[in-house]
């Protein structure tokens, strides 16, 4: 049986906490500054993903931290199992 899912896309430009509640989450830093995701540095122009195994759901709350900068921008892409 085929598993159904959908993708959600969000852009953030200020420090915020976000729930994951997904199987795969990708962070794409398209800003001009480095950003911290739960204290993990993501340099400007780079990205990283965290993927679960089949039928897993990530329940982590991610803290996106731009510090005091107003030049930050990050896209968050979530794969949500239907």
C-alpha positions in Angstrom: 0.0 0.0 0.0 1.3 3.4 -0.9 1.8 5.8 2.0 0.5 9.4 1.5 2.2 12.5 2.7 2.3 16.2 2.0 5.0 18.9 2.3 4.7 22.2 4.2 6.9 25.2 3.5 7.5 28.0 6.0 9.8 31.0 6.0 11.0 32.6 9.2 12.8 35.9 9.6 12.8 36.3 13.3 13.8 34.1 16.3 11.0 31.6 17.1 10.3 28.1 18.5 8.6 25.7 16.1 7.3 22.2 16.6 8.3 19.6 14.1 5.6 16.9 14.2 6.9 15.4 10.9 9.0 12.6 9.4 11.5 14.8 7.7 12.5 18.4 8.4 14.8 20.5 6.3 16.3 23.9 7.2 17.5 26.1 4.3 19.3 29.3 5.3 18.7 31.7 2.5 19.7 34.8 4.6 23.0 36.6 4.8 23.9 35.6 8.3 24.5 32.3 10.2 21.6 31.0 12.2 21.4 28.6 15.1 18.9 25.7 15.2 18.9 24.4 18.8 22.4 25.8 19.1 23.6 24.0 15.9 25.1 26.5 13.4 23.7 26.7 9.9 25.8 29.0 7.8 24.3 31.4 5.3 23.6 29.6 2.0 23.6 26.1 3.5 21.0 23.7 4.6 20.5 20.5 6.6 17.9 17.8 7.1 16.8 15.4 9.8 15.0 12.4 8.6 13.2 9.7 10.5 12.7 6.1 9.6 9.5 4.7 8.2 6.5 5.5 10.4 8.5 7.7 12.8 7.5 11.2 13.8 10.0 13.8 15.1 8.5 15.6 18.1 11.4 17.9 18.7 10.7 21.6 19.3 13.3 23.6 17.3 14.6 27.0 18.4 15.5 29.1 15.4 17.9 31.8 16.6 19.0 34.8 14.5 20.5 36.6 17.5 20.1 40.3 17.2 20.3 40.4 13.4 17.5 41.6 11.2 19.0 40.1 8.0 18.1 36.4 8.8 15.9 34.2 6.7 15.4 30.5 6.8 13.0 28.2 5.0 11.7 25.1 6.9 10.3 22.3 4.8 8.4 19.5 6.6 7.3 16.1 5.2 4.1 15.2 7.0 2.7 11.6 6.8 -1.0 11.7 6.0 
